[in-house]
Amino acid sequence: MSDVETKKLYEMKAEIIQAIGHPIRLAIIDFLSGGEQCVFDIAKHVGAQRSNVSRHLAVMLNAGVIACRKDGLKVIYWLRTPCITKFLGCVTDVLRHQIKENNEVLQKL
């Protein structure tokens, strides 16, 4: 792979990471890991207005993180690639490691 191709790949990966890089979007992903949901249920679960949730869903749709379909008057969303939850699990492991290190430093004070 050329340097240009490698750079483009990094940019594309960064766009996906940016698309999930908001607390509401992380909560949406977590909720959708349990299966398909409509906007009303997503908004209720994350504790945000439907219009705000719709904007966050649009960002993740554009990045290819989630997909949707119409079901009558409802729009149903799901994770396009459920493996994204594995990535978020890795992020949780990083946090655990940071907390452990911070606790060790605090104990030395």
N, C-alpha and C positions, 0 to 999 in steps of 0.2 A: 504494500500500500504506500502510495506517495505521501509526502508531507502535506500536500494540499488535501488529499483525501482523508488523511488522519485528522487534520485540523477540522475539516467539515464534519467528520464523525463526532468529534468532541463537542462541536457547536450544537449538533443535533441532540446529543445526550444532555447537554446543559439546558436546552430548551425544555426537554421533558422534566428534568429535575426542577427547573423554575416553575413549571406548570403545576407541580404538586407542592411547592414550597410556601404554603400558607396554612395556618392552623385549621381554618375551616375546610380547606381542601383535604388535609390529612384526615380530618374527622369524617368527611364524605367518603374517602377511600376506605377507611376503617368500616364504616357502615355498609358500604357496597360489597365489602368482602363477605358479607353474609348472604348476598344475593341481590337480585334486581329490586329497585325501589323507585317510587315516583317522587317528583319534586316536593310535594306536600310532606311526605314522610321523611324525606331527607332534611328538609328545613326544620321540621319538628325535632328530629333527632339531634341536629347540630345547634339548635337554639338560635336560628337566624331567620331573617325575613326571606320569603320565597324569591323576591327580586334579587337579593344579594346572593342567595344560593344559585340562582340561575346564571348569574355572571360567573361565578366560580366554576359551575358545570361547563359553561361555554369555553373557558380557558382550557379545561382538561379535555373537552371534546376536540378542540383544535389541535391539541398536542397528541391526540390518539390514546390517551390514558383510559378514557371511558367511551362507551357507545350508547346510543339510545334508539328507541323506536316509539312510535305513536300507538297507543292502545285506547281507542275512542278519544275522549278529551284529555286523557292523561299522557304524559311523556314518561316512559320507563327508562331508567339508566342502569348500567351495569359496568363492571370493570372489564375492559377489553382484554387486558393481560393481567389476570389475577396474581401473577408472580410478583407484581409490584409490592405486594404485602411482604414478600420475603426481603425486599430491599428495605422496607420500613422496619422490619424486624432487626435487620442489621444496624439500622440507625439506633434502635432501642439498645442494642448491645453496646454500641459506642457510648451512649449516655450512661449505661450501667458502669462501664469502665471508667468514665470521667468521674462519676460520683464516688466510686471506690477510691480512686486516686485522691480526690479532694478530701474525703473522710480521713485518709491516712495522713495527709498534710495537717488537717485540723487536729488530729490526735497528738501530733508532735508539738503543738503550740502550748 
